[in-house]
Amino acid sequence: MKDESSFLKPLRRGETFRFACHPGVPCFTECCRDLRLMLTPYDVLKLAEGLKMSVSDFVDNYTNLEFMEPSGFPVLFLAMRNDEKRRCPFVTNEGCSVYPYRPSACRIYPVARATKVHPVHGTLIENFFLVRENHCRGFEENKEWTIDEWLQDQELKNYLTLNDHWTRIVMHPNLKKGLTEAQRRFAYILCYDHDKLAKMLSSDKVRSTFGLTEKAISSLMEDSDKLLHFVFNWLAMSLLGR
């Protein structure tokens, strides 16, 4: 992130930490600049919803496309402003202009969450850390939290559930050999090009494969959580044979 010293302090469930962020904190919005912020498909959907834009328009106007190594899986990063501080395009002097729809990385800060899949029974193992950056004065505030209190307050439940579903696919060992160009395009459409996705869902082949009715398709396109659960299952079936 920034060219400033920081460190990660391990956090156990039940352990408390002090933190608050508001306009009265001297460093307010300092964490909203010079970021390399990856956006998950759910982040993109919610931001587009908050801005009342199509997903495709949001992607075209606010993101940069990269490909993960070694798989070549397409991922999006938030495009920073082209100014001296490389500020987030949604930050103002009053704070975040898309706060109710802010990405998961912004929601969970100053907590960091690392996950790994157990090699035997496949359950997700979580580890939490407190990100202590020198510029941040929010740690001087008196509000105390546990991890569970923080996750609930920041409304992270759906974000973590869907992000974990996506991450299990993106980081799967079977993808290390690399995706074909056709697989890259397919993954991009399912995750980020919902104009083309809607057309795919309406095709006779896809409707027949998944037993989709017009009502089911409409229900998917109107509910971002349902849509991504369906999309990620489709991705896992196509890329991982699940």
HUCOR-V713370 format. One record per backbone hydrogen bond with DSSP energy under -1.0 kcal/mol. CO is the residue of the C=O (numbers start at 0). NH is the residue of the N-H. If there is no record, write none. Layout:
BEGIN
[[CO NH] [CO NH]]
END
This chain:
BEGIN
[[1 3] [4 133] [6 131] [8 129] [11 14] [16 144] [21 24] [24 27] [26 29] [28 31] [31 87] [36 77] [39 43] [40 44] [41 45] [42 46] [43 47] [44 48] [45 49] [46 50] [47 52] [53 57] [54 58] [55 59] [56 60] [57 61] [58 62] [61 78] [63 76] [65 74] [67 71] [70 178] [72 67] [74 65] [75 38] [76 63] [80 82] [85 33] [86 80] [87 90] [89 96] [91 94] [94 91] [97 100] [98 101] [102 106] [103 107] [107 110] [109 130] [111 128] [113 126] [115 124] [117 121] [122 117] [124 115] [126 113] [127 10] [128 111] [129 8] [131 6] [132 135] [136 139] [137 140] [142 18] [144 16] [145 149] [146 150] [147 151] [148 152] [149 153] [150 155] [151 154] [155 159] [156 160] [157 161] [158 162] [159 163] [160 164] [161 165] [162 166] [163 167] [165 169] [166 170] [168 171] [171 174] [172 175] [174 177] [179 183] [180 184] [181 185] [182 186] [183 187] [184 188] [185 189] [186 190] [187 191] [188 192] [192 196] [193 197] [194 198] [195 199] [196 200] [197 201] [199 202] [202 206] [203 207] [204 208] [205 209] [206 211] [212 216] [213 217] [214 218] [215 219] [216 220] [217 221] [219 222] [222 226] [223 227] [224 228] [225 229] [226 230] [227 231] [228 232] [229 233] [230 234] [231 235] [232 236] [233 237] [234 238] [235 239] [235 241]]
END
